């Protein structure tokens, strides 16, 4: 996934636009499902611990993914609307690091617990 084309990395969004029937299931299996499962476990464990109230995991997933999409694909609008070039660069770097940790946790065999990200 994300193969380089002409020296540039292809985004998941572009792959989905190019061939949704092929890339949709692959992206769901490799990225979306593991992230959704980690989020679901975080929500459930946090609810049991009294940290969160019951939250629909689909609504949570859509809100988190939407925020991430906005930081990556909408950052140019943020730069122009809010003159936020420095902020969006920093936020994208932090989000990339956090996303990597989340994907790594999702694919590991250990349990993911709230507060064990570092």
N, CA, C and O atoms as a MOPAC input file, in Angstrom:
PM7 MOZYME 1SCF
protein

 N      0.82100 1    -1.18600 1     0.00000 1
 C      0.00000 1     0.00000 1     0.00000 1
 C      0.86100 1     1.24300 1     0.00000 1
 O      1.97800 1     1.24200 1     0.51600 1
 N      0.33800 1     2.28400 1    -0.57300 1
 C      1.07100 1     3.52800 1    -0.59000 1
 C      2.32800 1     3.47000 1    -1.43700 1
 O      3.31200 1     4.14800 1    -1.14400 1
 N      2.29900 1     2.66800 1    -2.47900 1
 C      3.48000 1     2.51500 1    -3.33200 1
 C      3.85900 1     3.84700 1    -3.95400 1
 O      3.00600 1     4.68000 1    -4.26000 1
 N      5.13800 1     4.02200 1    -4.12700 1
 C      5.62800 1     5.25700 1    -4.73100 1
 C      5.29000 1     5.27000 1    -6.21300 1
 O      5.47300 1     4.27500 1    -6.91400 1
 N      4.80400 1     6.38800 1    -6.67000 1
 C      4.51000 1     6.57800 1    -8.08700 1
 C      5.20400 1     7.85300 1    -8.52400 1
 O      4.86300 1     8.94900 1    -8.07800 1
 N      6.17900 1     7.69600 1    -9.39800 1
 C      6.90100 1     8.87300 1    -9.88100 1
 C      7.65300 1     9.57600 1    -8.77000 1
 O      7.78100 1    10.80100 1    -8.78800 1
 N      8.16200 1     8.80900 1    -7.78600 1
 C      8.91900 1     9.41200 1    -6.70500 1
 C      8.06700 1     9.95100 1    -5.57100 1
 O      8.60600 1    10.47600 1    -4.59600 1
 N      6.74800 1     9.83400 1    -5.67400 1
 C      5.86200 1    10.33400 1    -4.62700 1
 C      5.11200 1     9.17800 1    -3.98900 1
 O      4.81900 1     8.18000 1    -4.64800 1
 N      4.80700 1     9.31200 1    -2.72800 1
 C      4.04300 1     8.30500 1    -2.01100 1
 C      2.55800 1     8.48900 1    -2.34400 1
 O      2.05700 1     9.61300 1    -2.34600 1
 N      1.86700 1     7.40100 1    -2.62200 1
 C      0.44200 1     7.45800 1    -2.93300 1
 C     -0.35500 1     7.35900 1    -1.63900 1
 O     -0.10800 1     6.47000 1    -0.82400 1
 N     -1.30900 1     8.26300 1    -1.44400 1
 C     -2.11100 1     8.24200 1    -0.22300 1
 C     -3.18100 1     7.16400 1    -0.30200 1
 O     -3.56200 1     6.72200 1    -1.38600 1
 N     -3.65800 1     6.75200 1     0.86200 1
 C     -4.74300 1     5.78000 1     0.91300 1
 C     -5.99000 1     6.33400 1     0.22500 1
 O     -6.71600 1     5.60000 1    -0.44500 1
 N     -6.22700 1     7.61600 1     0.39100 1
 C     -7.37900 1     8.24000 1    -0.26100 1
 C     -7.28200 1     8.12200 1    -1.76800 1
 O     -8.26800 1     7.81000 1    -2.43500 1
 N     -6.08500 1     8.37300 1    -2.31300 1
 C     -5.89900 1     8.27000 1    -3.76500 1
 C     -6.10400 1     6.83700 1    -4.23700 1
 O     -6.73100 1     6.60800 1    -5.27100 1
 N     -5.58100 1     5.87000 1    -3.48600 1
 C     -5.77900 1     4.46800 1    -3.85200 1
 C     -7.26700 1     4.11600 1    -3.86100 1
 O     -7.73400 1     3.41800 1    -4.76000 1
 N     -7.99900 1     4.58900 1    -2.87600 1
 C     -9.43700 1     4.32800 1    -2.82700 1
 C    -10.16800 1     4.96100 1    -4.00500 1
 O    -11.10900 1     4.38200 1    -4.54700 1
 N     -9.73100 1     6.14300 1    -4.39300 1
 C    -10.35300 1     6.81000 1    -5.54100 1
 C    -10.02100 1     6.08600 1    -6.83900 1
 O    -10.86100 1     5.99000 1    -7.73400 1
 N     -8.78900 1     5.57400 1    -6.94200 1
 C     -8.36000 1     4.89800 1    -8.16800 1
 C     -9.05300 1     3.55600 1    -8.37000 1
 O     -9.45500 1     3.23900 1    -9.48900 1
 N     -9.20000 1     2.76200 1    -7.30900 1
 C     -9.78300 1     1.42300 1    -7.44000 1
 C    -10.41400 1     0.99500 1    -6.11300 1
 O     -9.82200 1     0.21600 1    -5.36700 1
 N    -11.62000 1     1.50700 1    -5.81900 1
 C    -12.24300 1     1.21800 1    -4.52200 1
 C    -12.55300 1    -0.26300 1    -4.31100 1
 O    -12.49500 1    -0.74100 1    -3.17800 1
 N    -12.87800 1    -0.98800 1    -5.35800 1
 C    -13.20300 1    -2.40400 1    -5.19300 1
 C    -11.98200 1    -3.22300 1    -4.76700 1
 O    -12.11500 1    -4.18200 1    -4.00600 1
 N    -10.81800 1    -2.85900 1    -5.24300 1
 C     -9.60300 1    -3.58100 1    -4.88200 1
 C     -9.02100 1    -3.06300 1    -3.55800 1
 O     -8.76200 1    -3.83700 1    -2.63600 1
 N     -8.82000 1    -1.74000 1    -3.48200 1
 C     -8.13200 1    -1.18100 1    -2.33000 1
 C     -9.01300 1    -1.04300 1    -1.09300 1
 O     -8.50000 1    -1.07800 1     0.02500 1
 N    -10.31800 1    -0.88800 1    -1.26300 1
 C    -11.21600 1    -0.74500 1    -0.10700 1
 C    -11.07900 1    -1.88600 1     0.89300 1
 O    -10.80600 1    -1.63900 1     2.06700 1
 N    -11.26500 1    -3.15000 1     0.44500 1
 C    -11.12000 1    -4.26400 1     1.39000 1
 C     -9.70200 1    -4.39200 1     1.95600 1
 O     -9.53100 1    -4.72500 1     3.12800 1
 N     -8.69400 1    -4.13100 1     1.13300 1
 C     -7.30700 1    -4.24600 1     1.59900 1
 C     -7.00100 1    -3.20000 1     2.66800 1
 O     -6.37900 1    -3.51700 1     3.68200 1
 N     -7.42800 1    -1.97000 1     2.45100 1
 C     -7.20100 1    -0.90100 1     3.42300 1
 C     -7.97100 1    -1.18600 1     4.70700 1
 O     -7.45200 1    -0.97500 1     5.80300 1
 N     -9.20500 1    -1.66400 1     4.57500 1
 C     -9.99100 1    -2.00000 1     5.76700 1
 C     -9.30200 1    -3.08800 1     6.58400 1
 O     -9.22900 1    -3.00100 1     7.81000 1
 N     -8.80200 1    -4.10300 1     5.90400 1
 C     -8.15800 1    -5.22600 1     6.59400 1
 C     -6.84300 1    -4.81200 1     7.24600 1
 O     -6.57900 1    -5.16600 1     8.39500 1
 N     -6.02500 1    -4.06900 1     6.52300 1
 C     -4.68900 1    -3.73600 1     7.01500 1
 C     -4.64400 1    -2.54300 1     7.97100 1
 O     -3.78900 1    -2.49600 1     8.85500 1
 N     -5.55300 1    -1.58000 1     7.80500 1
 C     -5.48400 1    -0.36200 1     8.59900 1
 C     -6.73500 1    -0.10700 1     9.42800 1
 O     -6.66500 1    -0.02200 1    10.65500 1
 N     -7.86000 1     0.01400 1     8.77100 1
 C     -9.07100 1     0.48000 1     9.43600 1
 C     -9.58800 1    -0.48300 1    10.49500 1
 O     -9.92000 1    -0.05800 1    11.60100 1
 N     -9.66100 1    -1.75300 1    10.18300 1
 C    -10.17400 1    -2.72200 1    11.15000 1
 C     -9.30100 1    -2.78800 1    12.40200 1
 O     -9.84400 1    -2.74100 1    13.50600 1
 N     -7.95900 1    -2.89700 1    12.28500 1
 C     -7.14200 1    -2.91300 1    13.50500 1
 C     -7.29000 1    -1.63100 1    14.34000 1
 O     -7.35200 1    -1.69600 1    15.56800 1
 N     -7.34500 1    -0.48300 1    13.68400 1
 C     -7.50400 1     0.77600 1    14.41600 1
 C     -8.86900 1     0.81200 1    15.09100 1
 O     -8.97300 1     1.19500 1    16.25600 1
 N     -9.90900 1     0.41900 1    14.37600 1
 C    -11.25100 1     0.37900 1    14.95500 1
 C    -11.33400 1    -0.55900 1    16.14800 1
 O    -12.01600 1    -0.26100 1    17.12900 1
 N    -10.64300 1    -1.69100 1    16.06800 1
 C    -10.64700 1    -2.64600 1    17.17800 1
 C     -9.93900 1    -2.07000 1    18.39900 1
 O    -10.42100 1    -2.23000 1    19.52100 1
 N     -8.81000 1    -1.40400 1    18.20200 1
 C     -8.10900 1    -0.77600 1    19.32300 1
 C     -8.98900 1     0.30700 1    19.93800 1
 O     -9.09900 1     0.39800 1    21.16100 1
 N     -9.60900 1     1.12100 1    19.10500 1
 C    -10.49300 1     2.16400 1    19.62200 1
 C    -11.63400 1     1.54800 1    20.42900 1
 O    -11.96700 1     2.03800 1    21.50800 1
 N    -12.22700 1     0.48400 1    19.91400 1
 C    -13.33600 1    -0.17200 1    20.60700 1
 C    -12.87800 1    -0.67700 1    21.98100 1
 O    -13.58500 1    -0.51200 1    22.97500 1
 N    -11.69100 1    -1.29200 1    22.02800 1
 C    -11.17700 1    -1.79800 1    23.31100 1
 C    -10.88700 1    -0.64900 1    24.27800 1
 O    -11.17000 1    -0.75500 1    25.47100 1
 N    -10.33200 1     0.43000 1    23.77300 1
 C    -10.06400 1     1.59600 1    24.62700 1
 C    -11.36500 1     2.12300 1    25.21000 1
 O    -11.44900 1     2.39600 1    26.40700 1
 N    -12.37500 1     2.26400 1    24.36700 1
 C    -13.66900 1     2.76300 1    24.83300 1
 C    -14.27700 1     1.83200 1    25.88100 1
 O    -14.76300 1     2.28900 1    26.91500 1
 N    -14.24900 1     0.54100 1    25.61500 1
 C    -14.84100 1    -0.42700 1    26.53900 1
 C    -14.09000 1    -0.46900 1    27.86000 1
 O    -14.71600 1    -0.42600 1    28.91900 1
 N    -12.77500 1    -0.55200 1    27.82400 1
 C    -11.99100 1    -0.59100 1    29.06300 1
 C    -12.14100 1     0.71100 1    29.84700 1
 O    -12.21500 1     0.69600 1    31.07600 1
 N    -12.18500 1     1.81900 1    29.14300 1
 C    -12.34500 1     3.11000 1    29.80400 1
 C    -13.73600 1     3.25600 1    30.40900 1
 O    -13.89500 1     3.84600 1    31.47800 1
 N    -14.73800 1     2.72000 1    29.72800 1
 C    -16.09700 1     2.76000 1    30.27300 1
 C    -16.16900 1     1.91800 1    31.54900 1
 O    -16.73400 1     2.34600 1    32.55500 1
 N    -15.58700 1     0.70900 1    31.49200 1
 C    -15.59100 1    -0.16000 1    32.67400 1
 C    -14.84400 1     0.47600 1    33.84200 1
 O    -15.21900 1     0.28600 1    34.99900 1
 N    -13.79300 1     1.22800 1    33.54100 1
 C    -13.00000 1     1.88500 1    34.58800 1
 C    -13.65300 1     3.17300 1    35.07700 1
 O    -13.16100 1     3.79600 1    36.01800 1
 N    -14.75400 1     3.57700 1    34.45200 1
 C    -15.43800 1     4.79700 1    34.85800 1
 C    -14.83500 1     6.06300 1    34.29100 1
 O    -15.15700 1     7.16300 1    34.73900 1
 N    -13.95500 1     5.91600 1    33.30100 1
 C    -13.31100 1     7.07400 1    32.68800 1
 C    -14.20400 1     7.69300 1    31.61400 1
 O    -14.30300 1     8.91700 1    31.51900 1
 N    -14.85100 1     6.85800 1    30.81000 1
 C    -15.75000 1     7.32300 1    29.74300 1
 C    -17.15800 1     6.81900 1    30.01000 1
 O    -17.35300 1     5.76500 1    30.61500 1
 N    -18.11700 1     7.57600 1    29.55800 1
 C    -19.49100 1     7.08300 1    29.51800 1
 C    -19.61100 1     6.19900 1    28.28800 1
 O    -18.70400 1     6.20900 1    27.45600 1
 N    -20.68800 1     5.43600 1    28.13400 1
 C    -20.82800 1     4.61900 1    26.91500 1
 C    -20.81100 1     5.50400 1    25.66200 1
 O    -21.53900 1     6.49300 1    25.56800 1
 N    -19.97400 1     5.12600 1    24.72300 1
 C    -19.82600 1     5.87000 1    23.46800 1
 C    -19.93300 1     4.87300 1    22.32200 1
 O    -19.30000 1     3.81800 1    22.34800 1
 N    -20.73600 1     5.21000 1    21.31700 1
 C    -20.88200 1     4.34800 1    20.14100 1
 C    -19.53600 1     4.29200 1    19.42400 1
 O    -19.02500 1     5.33400 1    19.01200 1
 N    -18.94300 1     3.09200 1    19.26000 1
 C    -17.62100 1     3.00300 1    18.63600 1
 C    -17.59300 1     3.46800 1    17.18400 1
 O    -16.55500 1     3.92300 1    16.70200 1
 N    -18.71500 1     3.36200 1    16.48300 1
 C    -18.74900 1     3.83800 1    15.09100 1
 C    -18.68100 1     5.36300 1    15.05600 1
 O    -17.92700 1     5.93800 1    14.27000 1
 N    -19.46800 1     6.01200 1    15.90500 1
 C    -19.44300 1     7.48000 1    15.96600 1
 C    -18.04700 1     7.95400 1    16.35900 1
 O    -17.52100 1     8.89700 1    15.76700 1
 N    -17.44700 1     7.30700 1    17.35000 1
 C    -16.10500 1     7.66600 1    17.79000 1
 C    -15.09700 1     7.50700 1    16.65200 1
 O    -14.28600 1     8.40000 1    16.40700 1
 N    -15.15100 1     6.38000 1    15.96500 1
 C    -14.24000 1     6.11000 1    14.85000 1
 C    -14.36700 1     7.19200 1    13.77100 1
 O    -13.36300 1     7.72700 1    13.30000 1
 N    -15.59900 1     7.50500 1    13.38800 1
 C    -15.82900 1     8.50500 1    12.34000 1
 C    -15.30500 1     9.86800 1    12.77300 1
 O    -14.71500 1    10.59000 1    11.96900 1
 N    -15.51800 1    10.22500 1    14.03700 1
 C    -15.03600 1    11.52100 1    14.50500 1
 C    -13.51200 1    11.58000 1    14.53300 1
 O    -12.92500 1    12.58000 1    14.12000 1
 N    -12.87200 1    10.53000 1    15.01100 1
 C    -11.40600 1    10.52000 1    15.07500 1
 C    -10.80400 1    10.50300 1    13.67400 1
 O     -9.89400 1    11.27600 1    13.37700 1
 N    -11.31300 1     9.61900 1    12.81000 1
 C    -10.79000 1     9.53600 1    11.44800 1
 C    -11.05200 1    10.84900 1    10.69800 1
 O    -10.20500 1    11.30700 1     9.93100 1
 N    -12.21100 1    11.44500 1    10.91600 1
 C    -12.51600 1    12.72700 1    10.28000 1
 C    -11.55000 1    13.81900 1    10.71300 1
 O    -11.10800 1    14.62300 1     9.89300 1
 N    -11.22200 1    13.84800 1    12.00000 1
 C    -10.25300 1    14.83600 1    12.48600 1
 C     -8.88200 1    14.59200 1    11.86600 1
 O     -8.19200 1    15.53200 1    11.47100 1
 N     -8.49500 1    13.32300 1    11.78300 1
 C     -7.20100 1    12.98900 1    11.16600 1
 C     -7.18400 1    13.38400 1     9.69000 1
 O     -6.21300 1    13.96600 1     9.20600 1
 N     -8.26000 1    13.06500 1     8.98600 1
 C     -8.34500 1    13.44200 1     7.57500 1
 C     -8.20700 1    14.95000 1     7.41200 1
 O     -7.51800 1    15.42200 1     6.50900 1
 N     -8.86200 1    15.70000 1     8.28600 1
 C     -8.80300 1    17.15400 1     8.19000 1
 C     -7.38300 1    17.65700 1     8.39700 1
 O     -6.94600 1    18.57600 1     7.70500 1
 N     -6.65400 1    17.06200 1     9.34700 1
 C     -5.27900 1    17.50400 1     9.58000 1
 C     -4.37400 1    17.18900 1     8.40300 1
 O     -3.47800 1    17.97000 1     8.08300 1
 N     -4.60000 1    16.04600 1     7.75100 1
 C     -3.73500 1    15.66800 1     6.63500 1
 C     -4.17100 1    16.32600 1     5.32700 1
 O     -3.36300 1    16.97200 1     4.66000 1
 N     -5.43900 1    16.16500 1     4.95800 1
 C     -5.87900 1    16.66300 1     3.65600 1
 C     -6.40500 1    18.09100 1     3.70900 1
 O     -6.38400 1    18.79200 1     2.69700 1
 N     -6.87100 1    18.52800 1     4.86100 1
 C     -7.41600 1    19.88000 1     4.96800 1
 C     -6.44200 1    20.88300 1     5.53500 1
 O     -6.79900 1    22.03700 1     5.77000 1
 N     -5.19500 1    20.44700 1     5.75800 1
 C     -4.24200 1    21.34700 1     6.40000 1
 C     -3.98000 1    22.59800 1     5.56200 1
 O     -3.66600 1    23.65400 1     6.11100 1
 N     -4.10300 1    22.49000 1     4.25800 1
 C     -3.87300 1    23.67000 1     3.41700 1
 C     -4.96000 1    24.71300 1     3.64300 1
 O     -4.69500 1    25.91500 1     3.61800 1
 N     -6.18500 1    24.24400 1     3.86300 1
 C     -7.25900 1    25.18500 1     4.18000 1
 C     -7.02000 1    25.82900 1     5.53600 1
 O     -7.24000 1    27.02900 1     5.70100 1
 N     -6.56600 1    25.03400 1     6.51700 1
 C     -6.26000 1    25.59600 1     7.83000 1
 C     -5.16400 1    26.64800 1     7.73000 1
 O     -5.21400 1    27.67500 1     8.40700 1
 N     -4.17800 1    26.38800 1     6.88300 1
 C     -3.09900 1    27.35500 1     6.70100 1
 C     -3.63500 1    28.67200 1     6.17300 1
 O     -3.21600 1    29.73800 1     6.62400 1
 N     -4.56200 1    28.61000 1     5.21600 1
 C     -5.07100 1    29.83300 1     4.59300 1
 C     -6.15700 1    30.50200 1     5.42300 1
 O     -6.21800 1    31.73000 1     5.48100 1
 N     -7.00000 1    29.72800 1     6.05700 1
 C     -8.09100 1    30.30400 1     6.84700 1
 C     -7.56100 1    30.90900 1     8.14400 1
 O     -7.97600 1    31.99600 1     8.54700 1
 N     -6.63600 1    30.19000 1     8.79700 1
 C     -6.16000 1    30.61100 1    10.10600 1
 C     -4.69600 1    31.04600 1    10.11600 1
 O     -4.13900 1    31.33300 1    11.17500 1
 N     -4.07200 1    31.09400 1     8.93500 1
 C     -2.64700 1    31.39900 1     8.84800 1
 C     -1.87800 1    30.49200 1     9.81400 1
 O     -1.04900 1    30.95000 1    10.60200 1
 N     -2.17900 1    29.19100 1     9.72700 1
 C     -1.70700 1    28.23100 1    10.72400 1
 C     -0.67000 1    27.26500 1    10.16400 1
 O     -0.68300 1    26.08300 1    10.50900 1
 N      0.22200 1    27.74400 1     9.31200 1
 C      1.19900 1    26.84300 1     8.67800 1
 C      2.05200 1    26.11000 1     9.70800 1
 O      2.20500 1    24.89200 1     9.61500 1
 N      2.60600 1    26.81400 1    10.68000 1
 C      3.44500 1    26.17200 1    11.68700 1
 C      2.62700 1    25.16900 1    12.50100 1
 O      3.09900 1    24.06400 1    12.77000 1
 N      1.41800 1    25.53800 1    12.89000 1
 C      0.56500 1    24.65000 1    13.68500 1
 C      0.23300 1    23.37800 1    12.92300 1
 O      0.32500 1    22.28600 1    13.48400 1
 N     -0.14900 1    23.49300 1    11.66000 1
 C     -0.54700 1    22.30500 1    10.91000 1
 C      0.62800 1    21.38300 1    10.66300 1
 O      0.45500 1    20.16400 1    10.65500 1
 N      1.83600 1    21.93400 1    10.45700 1
 C      3.01400 1    21.07200 1    10.29300 1
 C      3.27500 1    20.29200 1    11.57900 1
 O      3.50700 1    19.08400 1    11.53600 1
 N      3.23800 1    20.97000 1    12.71100 1
 C      3.47300 1    20.31700 1    13.99400 1
 C      2.36700 1    19.30600 1    14.28800 1
 O      2.65900 1    18.19300 1    14.72600 1
 N      1.12000 1    19.66100 1    14.06100 1
 C      0.01000 1    18.75600 1    14.32900 1
 C      0.10000 1    17.51200 1    13.46100 1
 O     -0.17000 1    16.40900 1    13.93400 1
 N      0.47400 1    17.67300 1    12.20600 1
 C      0.61900 1    16.52000 1    11.32100 1
 C      1.72200 1    15.59400 1    11.80700 1
 O      1.57000 1    14.37400 1    11.75700 1
 N      2.83200 1    16.15500 1    12.27700 1
 C      3.92700 1    15.33000 1    12.78600 1
 C      3.50200 1    14.56700 1    14.03000 1
 O      3.78800 1    13.37600 1    14.16100 1
 N      2.82000 1    15.24700 1    14.94100 1
 C      2.34600 1    14.59500 1    16.16400 1
 C      1.33300 1    13.52400 1    15.81800 1
 O      1.38500 1    12.42300 1    16.36700 1
 N      0.41200 1    13.82700 1    14.91600 1
 C     -0.60600 1    12.86300 1    14.52600 1
 C      0.01800 1    11.65600 1    13.84000 1
 O     -0.40900 1    10.52700 1    14.07800 1
 N      1.01900 1    11.87100 1    12.99600 1
 C      1.70300 1    10.75400 1    12.34100 1
 C      2.33600 1     9.83600 1    13.37300 1
 O      2.22800 1     8.61400 1    13.26700 1
 N      2.99000 1    10.40800 1    14.36300 1
 C      3.62700 1     9.62200 1    15.41600 1
 C      2.58000 1     8.84600 1    16.20800 1
 O      2.76300 1     7.66000 1    16.48200 1
 N      1.49700 1     9.50000 1    16.57100 1
 C      0.43500 1     8.85000 1    17.33400 1
 C     -0.22100 1     7.75500 1    16.51300 1
 O     -0.51800 1     6.68200 1    17.03800 1
 N     -0.45100 1     8.01000 1    15.23300 1
 C     -1.05800 1     7.00800 1    14.35700 1
 C     -0.16400 1     5.78900 1    14.23900 1
 O     -0.65100 1     4.65900 1    14.23600 1
 N      1.14000 1     6.00800 1    14.14200 1
 C      2.07300 1     4.88600 1    14.07900 1
 C      2.00400 1     4.04400 1    15.34100 1
 O      2.00700 1     2.81500 1    15.27300 1
 N      1.94000 1     4.70300 1    16.49400 1
 C      1.82200 1     3.97300 1    17.76300 1
 C      0.52300 1     3.17800 1    17.79700 1
 O      0.50700 1     2.02500 1    18.23000 1
 N     -0.56600 1     3.79200 1    17.34000 1
 C     -1.86100 1     3.12100 1    17.35100 1
 C     -1.84900 1     1.90600 1    16.44500 1
 O     -2.31900 1     0.83900 1    16.84000 1
 N     -1.32100 1     2.04500 1    15.23700 1
 C     -1.26000 1     0.91500 1    14.30400 1
 C     -0.33600 1    -0.17600 1    14.83500 1
 O     -0.62600 1    -1.36300 1    14.68300 1
 N      0.76200 1     0.21400 1    15.44900 1
 C      1.68100 1    -0.75400 1    16.03000 1
 C      1.00800 1    -1.52100 1    17.15600 1
 O      1.15600 1    -2.73900 1    17.25900 1
 N      0.27200 1    -0.81400 1    17.99500 1
 C     -0.44400 1    -1.44600 1    19.09800 1
 C     -1.52400 1    -2.36800 1    18.56700 1
 O     -1.74100 1    -3.45400 1    19.10400 1
 N     -2.20500 1    -1.93400 1    17.51000 1
 C     -3.29000 1    -2.73600 1    16.94100 1
 C     -2.77400 1    -4.04800 1    16.39000 1
 O     -3.47400 1    -5.05900 1    16.45200 1
 N     -1.57500 1    -4.05500 1    15.85800 1
 C     -1.06400 1    -5.26500 1    15.23100 1
 C     -0.25400 1    -6.14100 1    16.18600 1
 O      0.14600 1    -7.24800 1    15.82400 1
 N     -0.01000 1    -5.65400 1    17.40300 1
 C      0.75700 1    -6.46600 1    18.35000 1
 C     -0.17600 1    -7.43900 1    19.06700 1
 O     -1.39600 1    -7.27500 1    19.04700 1
 N      0.40800 1    -8.43900 1    19.69200 1
 C     -0.40500 1    -9.42800 1    20.38600 1
 C     -0.75200 1    -8.98800 1    21.80200 1
 O     -1.61500 1    -9.59700 1    22.43300 1
 N     -0.10600 1    -7.94900 1    22.31700 1
 C     -0.39500 1    -7.50300 1    23.67400 1
 C     -1.68100 1    -6.70300 1    23.72100 1
 O     -2.11200 1    -6.13000 1    22.72000 1
 N     -2.28400 1    -6.67100 1    24.89100 1
 C     -3.52300 1    -5.91100 1    25.05500 1
 C     -3.22000 1    -4.42300 1    25.06600 1
 O     -2.17500 1    -3.98500 1    25.54900 1
 N     -4.13000 1    -3.67700 1    24.53800 1
 C     -3.99600 1    -2.22400 1    24.54000 1
 C     -4.83800 1    -1.69900 1    25.69400 1
 O     -6.04400 1    -1.94400 1    25.74500 1
 N     -4.22000 1    -0.98600 1    26.61000 1
 C     -4.93800 1    -0.42200 1    27.74400 1
 C     -4.81400 1     1.08500 1    27.70900 1
 O     -3.77300 1     1.61300 1    27.32100 1
 N     -5.87600 1     1.79200 1    28.11300 1
 C     -5.76600 1     3.24700 1    28.20100 1
 C     -4.58300 1     3.62200 1    29.09400 1
 O     -4.38300 1     3.03600 1    30.15700 1
 N     -3.81400 1     4.59500 1    28.65100 1
 C     -2.69600 1     5.07900 1    29.44300 1
 C     -1.39600 1     4.31200 1    29.21600 1
 O     -0.41400 1     4.56300 1    29.91500 1
 N     -1.36200 1     3.37500 1    28.25000 1
 C     -0.13600 1     2.61600 1    28.01900 1
 C      0.43500 1     2.88900 1    26.62900 1
 O      0.94200 1     1.97700 1    25.97500 1
 N      0.35500 1     4.11300 1    26.18600 1
 C      0.77300 1     4.45700 1    24.82400 1
 C      2.27400 1     4.63200 1    24.69200 1
 O      2.80700 1     4.44500 1    23.59900 1
 N      2.96700 1     4.97800 1    25.74300 1
 C      4.40500 1     5.24100 1    25.63000 1
 C      5.22500 1     4.02200 1    25.90100 1
 O      6.45300 1     4.07900 1    25.84600 1

